[in-house]
Amino acid sequence: MILTSCPKCGRAGSSGASFFGGCYSPIAKFSLQVTLLFSWLGLVLNIGAGIYCIVTGDLVTGLIALVVGTPYLYAQAIVFSYVSKRL
């Protein structure tokens, strides 16, 4: 029997039952939580490294870390937070 929608959430799919198995497996949830942890940790370390570079006199590297790296890592952490709440 091929499922056309998820039995738990009702989301429509096209690849049958295997299409829905990954989003509810415990390994997928665990790996998403680990990814979420690393994205927030990377954000905090990037802010710290940017401030450290500015304080030690490497102004360009510090500003690049703060202006470019921080928004990118913040967006990644927010997306993973949103996805982990939906599982």
C-alpha positions in Angstrom: 0.0 0.0 0.0 1.4 3.4 -1.0 0.6 6.3 1.2 -0.2 9.6 -0.4 -0.3 11.6 2.8 1.5 11.4 6.2 -0.5 9.4 8.8 0.6 11.8 11.6 0.5 15.3 10.1 -1.5 14.8 6.9 1.2 16.4 4.7 0.8 15.3 1.1 3.7 13.5 -0.5 4.5 11.7 -3.7 7.1 9.1 -2.8 5.1 6.7 -0.7 5.6 5.6 2.9 9.4 6.0 2.8 8.9 9.7 2.1 7.5 10.3 5.6 9.7 8.0 7.6 12.7 10.3 7.9 11.0 13.2 9.6 9.7 11.1 12.5 12.7 8.9 13.2 14.6 9.4 16.5 17.9 9.6 14.7 16.7 12.5 12.5 15.5 14.3 15.6 18.7 13.7 17.4 20.9 14.9 14.5 18.7 18.0 14.1 19.2 18.8 17.8 23.0 18.4 17.4 23.0 20.6 14.4 20.9 23.2 16.3 23.4 23.1 19.1 26.4 23.5 16.8 24.7 26.4 15.0 24.1 28.4 18.2 27.6 27.5 19.5 29.1 28.7 16.2 27.2 32.0 16.5 28.4 32.6 20.0 32.0 31.7 19.1 31.9 33.9 15.9 30.7 36.9 18.0 33.5 36.3 20.5 36.1 35.9 17.8 35.0 39.1 16.1 35.2 41.1 19.3 38.5 39.5 20.2 39.9 40.5 16.7 38.7 44.1 17.1 40.2 44.4 20.6 43.6 42.9 19.6 43.8 45.4 16.6 42.8 43.3 13.6 39.9 45.6 12.8 39.1 44.3 9.3 38.9 40.6 10.3 36.8 41.5 13.3 34.4 43.6 11.3 34.1 40.9 8.6 33.3 38.3 11.3 30.7 40.5 12.9 29.1 42.0 9.8 29.2 39.0 7.5 29.4 35.9 9.7 27.0 36.8 12.5 23.9 37.3 10.3 24.6 34.2 8.4 25.0 32.0 11.5 22.0 33.7 13.2 19.8 32.9 10.2 21.0 29.3 10.2 20.3 28.9 13.9 16.8 30.4 13.5 15.9 28.1 10.7 17.1 25.0 12.6 15.1 26.2 15.7 12.0 26.5 13.6 12.5 23.1 12.0 13.2 21.4 15.3 9.9 22.8 16.8 7.9 21.3 13.9 9.1 17.7 14.4 
